[in-house]
């Protein structure tokens, strides 16, 4: 019997061409990416002398958790004229391990287009409100006599000459805004987009020019809202990624055992203060579930004009508006058609606790950033020379704090409908959500 000869299988020409094309495309793409990467690295090497420029938390000593640094600011001494080349303090926003034995640090400062390094002693200032945690917010200060062309700063330990991190120094800019609002870190996959929109739109009606958001952990619906405001020039979003060493087992640190108090809020508050020094006439510090409401004026500016002038800080007392209490009796089209569907609780919940918290207890504040050196969560810890605070009477303005607080005991309440003077904000809330169709208001479970 004649043996069959196996037929040789051939690949269709179209398939061979497709494979060849894909291979060539992948080769060219990889070469292009590699070339761009090399060009970027070369540019960085030339401009920063092979150092790492960072805009997030980095360890000063690689492989250790002794000190993490985030940002650096040039602050002129006892002068509001930032064109002067007098003494300047470079302040480095940091987180310090209180268990670390290393305390001797130095600063290496460099000027633009100059190879000469300036070495100075770094003075450590621990911020208050560490709440007994292992890590605390802090600032390292470096003094230098001439601010001209100062460009970068590095923090080094044990006289090391090759720093692991190089920070660009930010200096005060010319005034751009009247009121800038700083919001604590968004955390725990924050998804209450309705709360964010209400706070921004009511604030804009009161006079807010810009918002600073520090994003630690958010859901996608909030990210869309943040990008919406950022694209319109109304917000700056700073990614707030904490190193694992500052968390508990790599989680988001919500436990009371967290190593750093409330997502590094103290570092964030002072970072926001320094970023707006000179750029904004006033800086307001408040939470997402709070609104600073004047009682007799239409705007923050009108209110401040009625108060003693030239104060470094205006302190405002606070009261709770319980979200689990009944809605207001007001029945109108704008409330039923906008406030309720979009969860604008400032116009639905008109009952607050009769109790108003005392000074520096849940207080929030407006500061002149040129007169303030260190801020805290509910107060100002340190003023610049001559700075003073003024405690605003609650009949002039009050911080409305909206929160769910189901309690068994009877709490005395009283009607407070002062937000209804800003009901025009509801129309802007509606327009914003109409431009964000199909985005969930939240929360997202």
BELSULNOR-V592596 format. One record per helix or strand of 3 or more residues. SS is the DSSP state (2 for helix, 1 for strand). FROM is the first residue (numbers start at 0). TO is the last residue. Records with the same first field share a line. If there is no record, write none. Layout:
BEGIN
SS->FROM-TO / FROM-TO
END
This chain:
BEGIN
2->12-47 / 192-205 / 219-230 / 243-245 / 260-274 / 299-304 / 332-338 / 344-346 / 417-421 / 424-433
1->66-75 / 87-96 / 104-110 / 116-125 / 134-143 / 149-156 / 165-170 / 176-185 / 209-214 / 234-238 / 279-285 / 289-293 / 312-315 / 317-321 / 350-352 / 363-366 / 371-374 / 379-382 / 388-391 / 396-402 / 412-414
END
